Amino acid sequence: MTEEAQRVIDAMNAVEAMPDPERRAKAISEVLAHQADRAKEWRKTRRAFVLDLRAQKPPVSYRKIAAMLGISLGTVQDIERGYSGSGKNRPRKGEEPPAAE
């Protein structure tokens, strides 16, 4: 895990460990509000990285990208297709795929 990611996780753990339930709930609300604002941009940034690697000649393999990012091969494919990466918003058989962000 990267040092930056570990610092974020440590901060979230500190919020969860707050003894005062009101302060903890307020801190959670603040974090969730900021996370919602950033999530869309972070998905775009991650997708741009994946698309850049796939656009190289020869394209970087899904397996190599998955290893680089610490995610599954299927998630890399979903990201490339414009899905969130969780598989939750994949179109069902016969449905149109969502517009890429």
Contacts in CASP RR format, 6 or more apart in sequence:
PFRMAT RR
TARGET T0000
AUTHOR 0000-0000-0000
METHOD contacts of the structure
MODEL  1
MTEEAQRVIDAMNAVEAMPDPERRAKAISEVLAHQADRAKEWRKTRRAFV
LDLRAQKPPVSYRKIAAMLGISLGTVQDIERGYSGSGKNRPRKGEEPPAA
E
1 9 0 8 1.000
12 31 0 8 1.000
15 24 0 8 1.000
15 27 0 8 1.000
15 28 0 8 1.000
15 31 0 8 1.000
16 24 0 8 1.000
18 24 0 8 1.000
18 27 0 8 1.000
40 101 0 8 1.000
43 79 0 8 1.000
43 84 0 8 1.000
43 101 0 8 1.000
44 101 0 8 1.000
46 69 0 8 1.000
46 79 0 8 1.000
47 79 0 8 1.000
47 80 0 8 1.000
47 82 0 8 1.000
47 100 0 8 1.000
47 101 0 8 1.000
50 65 0 8 1.000
50 69 0 8 1.000
50 76 0 8 1.000
50 79 0 8 1.000
50 80 0 8 1.000
51 80 0 8 1.000
53 59 0 8 1.000
53 60 0 8 1.000
53 65 0 8 1.000
54 60 0 8 1.000
54 65 0 8 1.000
54 80 0 8 1.000
62 73 0 8 1.000
62 74 0 8 1.000
62 76 0 8 1.000
62 77 0 8 1.000
62 80 0 8 1.000
63 73 0 8 1.000
65 76 0 8 1.000
66 72 0 8 1.000
66 73 0 8 1.000
66 74 0 8 1.000
66 75 0 8 1.000
66 76 0 8 1.000
69 76 0 8 1.000
71 85 0 8 1.000
75 85 0 8 1.000
75 86 0 8 1.000
75 87 0 8 1.000
78 84 0 8 1.000
78 85 0 8 1.000
78 86 0 8 1.000
78 87 0 8 1.000
78 90 0 8 1.000
79 85 0 8 1.000
81 97 0 8 1.000
81 100 0 8 1.000
82 97 0 8 1.000
82 98 0 8 1.000
82 100 0 8 1.000
82 101 0 8 1.000
83 89 0 8 1.000
83 90 0 8 1.000
83 97 0 8 1.000
83 98 0 8 1.000
89 98 0 8 1.000
90 97 0 8 1.000
91 97 0 8 1.000
91 98 0 8 1.000
END
